[in-house]
Amino acid sequence: MTNGAAAAESRDAADRRPRLGFLGTGWIGRHRLEAIAAAGHARVVAVSDPSPDAAQAAADAAAAAGHGGVVVVPSLDALLALGVDGVVIATPSALHAEQSVRALDAGAAVFCQKPLARTAAEARRVVDAARSADRLLGVDLSYRHTAGMQAVRALVQGGGIGRVHAVDLTFHNAYGPDKPWFYDPALAGGGCVMDLGIHLVDLALWTLGWPRVTGAAARRFARGLPLGAEPDGAAVEDYAVATLDLDTGAAVRLACSWHLSAGQDAVIEATFYGDGGGASFRNVSDSFYDFTAERFRGTARAPLAAAGQAGSEAWGGRAAVAWAERLAASPAFDPEAERAVEVAGVLDRIYGR
C-alpha cells in the first residue's frame, strides 16, 4: 500500500467515528468536549449553548484539537437534525431527563452530566428510553475514574479488608455553585446532596458491588438552621448528613455541604472499614483534583495510589472519554445504565421522597 493510499484509508476510518453534538458548553461541557476531542474516539461536529460566546469558544477548542468544520446550532432539535450519533448534555439538571429522552428517541446515544435526573422516576424514564432505543447511555460520575478510587475498589472487592461493616463519606465544598439555578429546587432537584452527595452514594455502592439500601435517615440544613426553618425560607440544603443501612449489614455515613467553614477549599473522602483492615480515598490538602489512596491495618497505613497517581485534573474527563470509546465500539444499550436509577432512588430516600 502506498503512503497516499494509507493516508486515504486512515481518513476514511476517521470519518466512520461516531459524530457527536454537545448541548451546553459552559465550564463542564467545554471540559468534556476537550477531553473527548483529544482522545479521538469520536468526532465533534456541532455545539449548542444559550451563550453564543461559549458555543463559539467550544467550537474553536474542537478545531484546535483537529476537529474542523464544527457548526454552532441554536438547539437540541438542531443538533438532532444533523443526524448525530451521540449527544453530550451539560445543561441545568431540570433539563437532563427531557433532553436525554428526546435524543434517545431520535436514535442518538447520550452522555449526560450528573444527575441524570432529579428523581428516580425521571431516571427510570430515561433508562427505559435508552433500552427501548437500544442506545448507549452514560452518566458523568467521574470520581470512579480516579486511580485512587479504582485501587480502593479493587482492594475491597478482592477481600483485602475483609467484610466491610462501615463506610464514611464526605464532600465539603467551601464555595458552592455560582449559578442561581442550583439553589432552585425545581431546577436542581435539591441542594448539596444532589450536587455532591450523588458522587458519594455512587462511589459507595459501586465499590461494594451494588448492595441494596434497606434504610435511610437524613438531616438537612440551610445556613445553619434545619431546612425550612429560616425566616426567608431557603429552598435547598447547603449541609446534609445521612445514614444508610445496607442489606449486607453495613452502615454508611454521608456528609456533604456548600459554603462550609472547613478551614480549606474542599474535604473529599471515601473510607471503607472491614474486619480485616481499611481503605481510604482522600483529597490532598484542600485540592479538588489531587487525591491519595491508602490501606489501613491497625495503626499502620500503606499507599494504594500516591498523590499525582491517585488523581489529577485529567481524570475529570475520563468518564466522557470512556463513553465515547464504548460508543465507537457499539452504540447498543448497556444495562449498567440501570445503576443511575438505583442511585437516584437512594437520593430520593435522603430527601424523604
N, C-alpha and C positions, 0 to 999 in steps of 0.2 A: 504494500500500500504506500502510495506517495505521501509526502508530507501534506500536500494540499488536500488529498482525499481524507487523510486522517483528521485534518482540521475541520473539514466539512462534516465528517461523521461526528466529531465532538460537538459541533454547533447543533447538529440535528438532535443529539442526545440531550443537550441542554434545553432545547426547545420543547422536549417532552416532559420537562419537570412540571410539577403542579403550578398553576397560575394562582397567585394569592392577591386578595384585596384586603386592605387594612382600614377598619372602621374605628376612628378615634386615634389620633396621633399626638396626644399630649405626651408627658414625660414617659409614662409606662408604654404606651402604644409605640412611640418612636423608638424606645429602647428595644422592644421585642422585634420591631421591624429591622433594626440594625443587626440584631443577633441572627435572625433568620437570613437576611441578605448576605451576611458574611459567611454563614455556614454553607450556603449554596445548594441545599436540597430542594429548594423551590424558587420560583421566580416572583418577584414583586412586580405587579402590573398596574395596580391602582391604589389610591388612597382617598379617604374622605374624612373631613373634620369640619365642625362648625366654624373653626378659625381658619380662614384662607392661608394665613401665615404659617400656622402649624402644619397644614396639609402640604404646602409647598416645601417647607423645610424637610418633611419626611420624604417627599419625592426626590429632593436633592440628595438626601442621605442615601437613598436607594441607588441613585445614579452614581454616586461616589463609590459605591460598593460594586459597581459593574452591572446594575440593573437599569439599563437605559429604556427610554420610552414610557416611563411610569406616568399615568394620567391622573389628574386630580378631578374627582367627580363629587356631586353635591349630596349623595345619599346612599344608603344601603341598597335601595332599589337600583340605583345607577351602577353600583358595584356588581350586583347580581345580573344585570342586563348584559354585562361584559362576558358572562359565562365563566366566571372564575371557578376554580376547583375548590378553593377554600377561602374562608373569611376569618381574619383575626380581629376580635372585638375587644376594645378597650374604651368603653363608654361608661356613663354612670350606672350604678348597679341596678336601678329600677328598669333599665332598658335591656339588660342582658338576656333575660328569658325570651322576650318577644323577638328581639333581633336574632337570637340563635335559632329559634324555631323557623322564622322566615327564611333564613339562609339554608337551613337543613331541608325545608320543604322545597326549596329551589334546586336542591341537589348538590349544594356546596358543603364541604366539611367545615367544622367550626373549631377554633381555639379561642376560648373566652377568658377574660380576666376574672379573677375571683371577686365576689362569689358568683357562681354560675346563675344563681337566683336568690331571691330574698327569703324564700321558704322552701320546705321540702316539696310541697305541692307544685310550685313553679319548676323546681328542679326536675321532678318526675315528668312534667310535660316536655321539657327539653330532651331528656334522655329517651323518652318514648318517641319523640320526633326523629332523633338520631337513629334509633333502632329501626323505625319504620322506613326511613330513607336509606338505611344501610350506609351511613356516612360516619366518618371518624369524628369524635367529639373529644376535645381536650380542655382541661381547666388549668389555669396558671397557678398551681400550687408549687412555687419554685423552691421552697426550702428543702423539699425532698431531694433536690439535685445538688445540694452541698455535699462535698466529700465527707464532712463530719457526720451528717445525719445518715448517710449511706453506711458509714462504718459502724455507727451505733446500731442501726437496724440489723446489719449482718451479725453483729455480736449477740444481740438479743434473740434473734430468730434462730441462731445456731446454738442456743442454750448456754452462752458464755457467762451469763449472770444468774443462771438458774431460773426458777419460777418467779416471774415478776408479780409483785404484790402492790407496788405503789409507783405512781408517776407524778412528777412535779413539772408543771408547765408555766412559763412566764413570758410575757411580751409587754414591756412598758416602753412607750414612745413618748419622750419628753415634749414633743412638739404637736403631733396630731395633724390631721389633714388640713390642707389650705383651700379646699373647695367647699363652698357653702352647702352643696347637696349632701355631703357626708353627714351633716347634722340634721337632716330632714328624714324622719323615719319612713315616710312614703317613698322617698327616692333611694335611700340607702338600705332600708330594711332593719336597721339597728345601728349601734354605735361601735365602740371599740371591739366588742365581741365579733360583730360581723366583719370588721376590717382586719383585726389581728388574731382574735380567738379562733377564727376559721383555720388559720395555719396550725395552731397548736392542736386542735382537735384532729385535724388530718394527720399530723405527724404522729400523734399517739396511736391512733387506730391503724395507720399504715405500718408503723414499727411493730406493733403487737399482732399483726396478722388479721386485722379486722374483727375483733371480738364485738359482741353485741352490747350496747349500752342499756342496762336494765333500770337505771335510776339516775336522776339529776336534780340538783338543788343549786340555786344561784342567788346572789345579791348584786344589784346594780346600783351605781351611784352617778350623780351628776354634780360636779363642783362640790363634792364633799357631803352631799345630802342624798338620802335614798331617792331614786329616780321618781319624779313626780311630786316631790315634797318642796321643790324650790318655788319661791314666790312667782318667778316668771315662767315656771312650767317648762324647764328644759326637756327636750323631746327624746334625746338619746343618751345612753350611758357613756361616761368618759372613764369609768373604773368599774370592773366587774371581777367577782371571784365566784367560782363554781366548783362543785364536786360531782364527779361522775362515777357510778358504780358499773363495773363490767361483769359479764357473765362468767369470766374466769375467776371472779372473786377479787380482782384488783381494784384499787381505788385511784382515781385520777383527780388531782387538784390543779385548777387552772386560774391564773390571774392575768389580767391584761388592762391596759389603760392608755389614754391620751393625756398629754399635758401634766404628767405626774412629776412632782419634785423628787426625782430619784437620784439626784446628785450626778447624773451623767445623761448622755443623749438617749441611750437605749439600754434596756436589760432584756436579753433574749436567752431563754434556757429551756431545754427539754432533758429531764433527768429520769432515769429508769432504775428502780431498786428491785433486786431479786434476792432470793435466799442464797445465791452464790456470788453476789457482788453487785456492782452498779455500773452505769454508763451515763455519761453526760455530754450534751452538746451545748456550748455557751458562746456568746459573743465575746470578743476580746476587747477589754476596756469598755469603751462606750460605742463601739463600731456597729453600724447596721449591716456591714458587709463581710467582716472578718470574724472567723469562728475557730474554736478549738474543740476537740472531742477527746474524752478520756474515759478510761475504765477504772473502777474502784474495787479494791479488796481490803476490807477493814479500813485502816488509816492510810493505806498506800494507794497511790494513783499512778497510772501509766498512760502515755499518749496513745490515742487511736488515730488521730489525724491532727497534726500541728497547725497552728495559725499560718495562713498562707497556703496550706494544703486543704484545710477543712472547709474553706470557702473564701472567695473574694468576689468583687463586683461582677465578675464574669458569670457566676452561677445564676444570676438573675434571669438570663435569657435561655437557660438550658431546657426548661420545660417547653418553651416555644420551639426551640430547635429540635427537640426530641419528637414533638408532634409533627413538625414539617418533614422530618426524616421518615417517620412512620407513614405519613400521607404519601410520600414519594414511592413507598413500597406497596401500599394498598390503601384505598380510601374507605375500606369497609369498617363497619361499626365494631368498636372494641368494647366488650362487656365491662371492662374496668370503669367505664363511664358511670356505671351504677353506683360507684362509691361516692359520687357527688351527692346523690340523694341521701345516702347514709349520713354524711357529714352535715348536710342541711337539716336532717332530722334531729341531730344532736343539738344544733344551734336553736332549732325550734323549742326544744325542751329547756334549754338555758333561758330562753326568752319567755317561757311559760305559755307557748302557743300550742 
